[in-house]
Structures are given as C-alpha cells and as structure tokens.
Amino acid sequence: MLHWLPIEYRISFKLVHITFTTSHYSQPAHLHSLLYFHTPACSLRSSNTNLFTVPFACTALGARSFSFASPRIWNLLPPALHFCNCPDTFTFRHHLKTHYFQQAFLSPRYHPCCPLDSAFADIVHVYRFHLLTYLH
C-alpha cells in the first residue's frame, strides 16, 4: 500500500519542512531572511511559542509568496511540532508526516473531491508555477 498524502497536505508538508530547516539551520540564507519569529510587545505566556509573524498581503499574489504562506501554515501546526527537539530533519519529517496523515485520513472533514481551503488552491498554483519554471 502506498503512503501518499493528498496534494494539499503534500504541499503543506514540503512548505513546513522547508520552514523547519530554514529556521533551525539558517539555510538557505535567502529564505531565512523572510521569516520573523513572533515577539509580543509585553511578556506573556505565549511569548515563546515558536510562532512566526505573518506579514500583511494586500494582493492575492502576495498571499501566495513564501514569506506569507510559510508562517501561516507553520502557525497552524500543533505546539508539539513547534517544540520538537528533533536531532535531525528526518525525525521532524517523521512526526510531521504522521500529523498530516492523521489529519488527512482520520479527520471526518476530509473528502478527496473537496479541497480543504481556498488558500491551498493558491499554494497549489504557486507550486505548479515554480515546478514548471524549474523544468524549462
């Protein structure tokens, strides 16, 4: 049996994995400069939640960018994944894939014919655009 995620979850998986490696290893530098950890104005319990600041996007194209989509999807993850003390990316990928499999196939709201969110359609569009750009 194949263990493939639906396309919406696969794109989120790849985006979160890139975000994890960028935030923990500061590589690649051009992506690291696009991510900002959330720092509240005053000291709160939520101060060290490993969340990113989601920038304002005034256009649909801006909402498809890495600097907007990556923090938005990262902040939707459960806190256990935010504070994962994983020694390497393989362990984090294992926990992340388990989370997305549970969300995709054990959640009653999932149906293969209906996308979960219109924002995922935007991310799919960007992913396909970049894939076609790199292939040509």
ABEGO torsion letter per residue (X at the ends): XBBBBBAAAAAAAAAAAAAAAAAAAGOBAAAAAABBBBBBABBBAAABAGBBBBBBBABAAAAABAAAAAAAAAAABBAAAAABBBABAAAAAAAAAAAAAAAAAABAABBAABBABAAAAAAAAAAAAAAAAAAX
